[in-house]
Amino acid sequence: MLLEALTPAAAEPEVTRPDPAKLVEGDPVHTTWNVEDENGLYCGIWQSTPGAWRATYEEWEYCRILTGRAVIEGDDGSRLEVGPGDAFVLRPGFSGIWRVLETLRKDYVILYR
């Protein structure tokens, strides 16, 4: 299909939790509606309930926050607070903590090279 709607109704949700070894606080539940999954390109909508976990990126990820709030803290001391309407890019090599303060929903595009 050359054209797909990017809505939760467009895909079956996948429900996961962070790896317990990476969990920092809380019991966040992640729901992902992955619309595209082909040739190293992924996009869809992702949601998380409050909590914090360690994350390491080997890929590029563009995100736009639809609802909720989070703080992303890099191991290098960087810190980004995000909320509705904010957009940002996580680059390969990023390592740090995702801290979801209010149930967060974002749309995303991930590219593995």
HUFEN-V152043 format. One record per residue. RES is the residue in one small letter. PHI is phi as a letter, one per 20 degrees, with the letter a starting at -180 (* if undefined). Layout:
res: {RES & RES}
phi: {PHI & PHI}
//
This chain:
res: {m & l & l & e & a & l & t & p & a & a & a & e & p & e & v & t & r & p & d & p & a & k & l & v & e & g & d & p & v & h & t & t & w & n & v & e & d & e & n & g & l & y & c & g & i & w & q & s & t & p & g & a & w & r & a & t & y & e & e & w & e & y & c & r & i & l & t & g & r & a & v & i & e & g & d & d & g & s & r & l & e & v & g & p & g & d & a & f & v & l & r & p & g & f & s & g & i & w & r & v & l & e & t & l & r & k & d & y & v & i & l & y & r}
phi: {* & e & c & c & f & d & c & g & f & e & b & f & f & d & d & c & c & f & g & g & f & d & f & d & b & m & c & f & d & d & c & c & d & e & e & c & b & b & l & n & d & c & b & r & c & c & c & c & e & g & q & b & b & f & c & c & d & d & c & e & c & e & c & c & f & e & b & n & b & b & c & d & d & e & f & e & n & f & b & c & e & c & b & g & n & f & c & a & c & d & e & g & n & f & b & r & c & e & c & e & e & c & g & d & c & c & d & b & c & d & c & e & d}
//
